[in-house]
Amino acid sequence: MQRDARAFLWDVIDAAQAIQSFVSGLDAAGYASSALVNSAVERKFEIIGEALNQLSKREPALAVRIPELGQIVAFRNQLIHGYALVNHRRVWVVIQDALPGLLSCVQGLLEELGEA
């Protein structure tokens, strides 16, 4: 039985909101100095990347509406497979600059699908 595409979007929202919660009250230095927060955030980014990767395979017409989807999946691959050393500063920049837009986009897609 195939998973409903909305489930992947819910996974993204859940993980993105968790990341925002994990870093609440931190600045870049605080983030960089916390191994616990780093690990939790990176795990949630892995979930986001995997959910979007699966979405792109099962519902490409929906997935194409998510900006930078390929880069998000590539970021996940870098985190998991260590293709490139992902430093804390880079992760922090993604949290600050890209995550809010991704969250907004995915929430909008869910609203369109009637499941917000």
C-alpha positions in Angstrom: 0.0 0.0 0.0 1.5 3.3 -1.1 1.7 6.1 1.4 -0.5 9.2 0.7 1.6 12.1 -0.6 0.2 14.3 2.2 2.0 12.1 4.7 5.3 13.2 3.3 4.3 16.8 3.5 3.2 16.3 7.2 6.6 14.7 7.8 8.3 17.8 6.4 6.2 20.1 8.6 6.7 18.1 11.7 10.5 17.9 11.2 10.8 21.6 10.3 8.8 22.7 13.3 11.0 20.5 15.5 14.1 22.1 14.1 12.7 25.5 14.9 11.9 24.4 18.4 15.4 22.9 18.9 17.1 26.2 18.0 14.7 28.6 19.7 16.7 31.0 21.7 20.1 30.0 20.2 22.4 32.1 18.0 24.9 30.6 15.6 27.5 30.2 18.4 25.1 28.5 20.7 24.0 26.2 18.0 27.6 25.3 17.1 28.5 24.5 20.7 25.7 22.1 21.3 26.4 18.6 20.1 22.9 17.5 21.2 21.1 20.2 19.2 23.4 19.6 16.2 22.5 15.9 16.2 18.8 16.5 16.6 18.7 19.1 13.9 20.7 17.1 11.4 18.4 14.1 12.0 15.3 16.2 11.3 16.9 17.5 8.1 17.5 13.9 7.1 13.8 13.2 7.6 12.9 16.3 5.5 15.2 15.2 2.7 13.9 11.6 2.7 10.3 12.7 2.8 10.8 15.0 -0.2 12.8 12.4 -2.1 10.0 9.9 -1.7 7.4 12.6 -2.6 9.3 13.3 -5.8 9.2 9.7 -6.8 5.5 9.2 -6.0 4.0 12.6 -6.8 6.4 14.4 -9.2 3.8 17.0 -10.2 3.4 18.0 -6.6 7.0 17.8 -5.7 8.1 20.1 -8.5 6.2 22.9 -6.8 8.7 22.8 -3.9 11.5 25.2 -4.6 15.0 23.9 -4.3 13.8 20.3 -3.8 16.9 18.9 -5.4 19.2 20.9 -3.2 17.2 19.8 -0.1 17.6 16.1 -1.0 21.3 16.7 -1.8 21.7 18.3 1.6 20.2 15.2 3.2 22.6 13.0 1.3 25.5 15.1 2.5 24.4 14.7 6.1 23.9 11.0 5.9 26.7 9.9 3.6 29.3 12.4 4.4 29.9 13.4 0.8 31.1 16.7 2.0 31.9 17.9 5.5 28.8 19.8 6.5 29.8 22.4 9.1 27.6 23.9 11.8 27.7 27.3 10.1 26.2 25.9 6.9 23.5 24.1 8.8 22.7 27.3 10.7 22.4 29.3 7.5 20.0 26.7 6.1 17.9 26.9 9.3 17.7 30.7 9.1 17.5 31.3 5.4 15.8 28.3 3.8 13.7 26.5 6.4 11.0 29.1 7.0 10.3 29.3 3.2 10.2 25.5 2.9 7.8 25.3 5.8 5.5 27.9 4.4 5.5 26.3 0.9 4.7 22.8 2.3 1.9 24.2 4.6 0.4 25.9 1.5 0.5 22.7 -0.5 -1.3 20.9 2.4 -3.9 23.6 2.5 -4.5 23.2 -1.2 -4.9 19.5 -0.7 -7.4 20.1 2.0 -5.3 18.9 4.9 -3.7 21.6 7.0 
